[in-house]
Amino acid sequence: MFATLSDRLTATFKSLRGKGRLSEADVDATVREIRRALLDADVALPVVREFSQRVRERATGEEINQALNPAQQVVKVVNEELVGILGGETRRLRFAKNPPTVIMLAGLQGAGKTTLAGKLGRYLKHNGHRPLLVACDLQRPNAVNQLQITGERAGVDVFAPEPGNGVGDPVAVARAGVEHAQHHHFDVVVVDTAGRTGVDAEMMQQAIDIRAAVTPDEVLFVLDAMIGQDAVATAEAFRDGVGFDGVVLTKLDGDARGGAALSVRQVTGRPVMFASTGEKLDDFELFHPDRMASRILDMGDVLTLIEQAEKAFDAEQAQSMAAKFAADEDFTLDDFLQQLNAVRNMGSIKKMLGMLPGMAQIRDQLDAFDEREFDRIEAMVRSMTPLERRQPRVINGSRRARIAAGCGQSTSAVNDMLERFGQAQKMMRQMRKGLGGGGLPGVPGMPGVPGGASKKQKARAAAAKGRKGKSGNPAKRAEQERAAASRAITSGSDGGSAFGAQQPPAEFDPSQLNLPKGFDKFLGGS
């Protein structure tokens, strides 16, 4: 969603690189480009004015003038001001001292309240709570049925005594839902209310009546992040009419310009608490202002990536893989398939790669990436026998043809996959040898490190070096060999040291060192 804004800001900061000192003209040009980028992203005009003014004041202050790298300081200033606009600190749910905690959802029709109720229920369940979804949207066709299906997929109970479709009293259902939660020991109640295509008095009054009936601990305003400038007017109308404690942004995975996310916190004074980033129930996360600002400025969001990895990877599988690595066992196709599924459980590969710093520069390549490639690779591996997965070297031509026919791929595709797996397997072996040899993996020229020359290469280099110093004249070459033999005899006659004739001084006493028994002989002792 913030791709265009991120590209504009990144291009603006590139023009500042290499300047040892920023003039007033440089600051004015930078602030002007930032203002244009924010306006193009549908950020509300009052927010843009305040943001630009604060950036200008700080960019012309002492903290920039005294900095060793003014360009980086400007980026730091913009990042901090973005964090401030987005709320400053992460706002989490407040739970009631005496359960159940009642959370009421409000917003326009089409903002995604019903789907969000299921996502929120799943999020609460994964965090150790026992939530109950209450169907109070009795006007939109099939809204109750949609909530029941969403709750079933999320593994959360749904309270729906009325069929909906214009039948039933939503205020009575909300009140009965809280009572049901109290009697059946649910600790959180999520009330899904009706929406309208626009803000009207009837809609506001119904939401006000439901709020008065259940006295919610949290009222969350569900806002479609794709509606642009109208998001601010809608949020202000709900704040003044019903009142809400926090905002949930939906459809952040869309291609709209995303100014709503940067405007609603500053205009309404209410924090953004959650963000819905996709259609799946797992595409739901806490809204962290600092992380979102980092994404906008193409600095990545590594913390969120780590959190997703911790959820997706099984600790027992990780320990098993580490033990296998330590036991010098080969990386097999079964291990490869296991790791592949763990990565896929983290979510969209494009999203994960997008959380890495600097990925905006290769956004076109990311967009062209086909995630179905993982399905094709899994099909190839599952078309193999257990022996072939454990020992890929047994896969000959006829086996490759059978695997290709079994997974519906070409033989060349199977060959490419096996070649890439062979490279991964070789890398794992090199890492194991590098770590066992005391070196660092991937650094050529270090002892026991992959990337350095192999034994055969070293032998060839030594032979070439020996040949390089010898003359082509037989008589002269014989003289060179006699001189080399004489030097070898001389170097070995003065003390038996493997490194030449030098020995430790006479006053050196190896017994002064804390060495193993008999080890002092290697230092010239008796």
Secondary structure, DSSP 8 states (H G I E B T S, - for coil): --HHHHHHHHHHHHTTTT-SS--HHHHHHHHHHHHHHHHHTT--HHHHHHHHHHHHHHHTSHHHHT-S-HHHHHHHHHHHHHHHHTTSS-------SSS-EEEEEE--TTS-HHHHHHHHHHHHHHTT--EEEEE---SSTTHHHHHHHHHHHHT-EEE--S-BTTBS-HHHHHHHHHHHHHHTT-SEEEEE----SS--HHHHHHHHHHHHHH--SEEEEEEETTSTTHHHHHHHHHHHHT--SEEEEE-TTSSS--HHHHHHHHHH---EEEEE-SSSTT-EEE--HHHHHHHHTT---HHHHHHHHHHHS-HHHHHHHHHHHHTT----HHHHHHHHHHHHHT--HHHHHHTSTTGGGGHHHHHH--TTHHHHHHHHHHTS-HHHHH-GGG--HHHHHHHHHHHT--HHHHHHHHHHHHHHHHHHHHHHHHHHTTS-TT-TTSTT-TTS--HHHHHHHHHHHHHHTS-SSHHHHHHHHHHHHHHHHHHHSSS-BTTBS----TT--GGGS---TTGGGGGT--
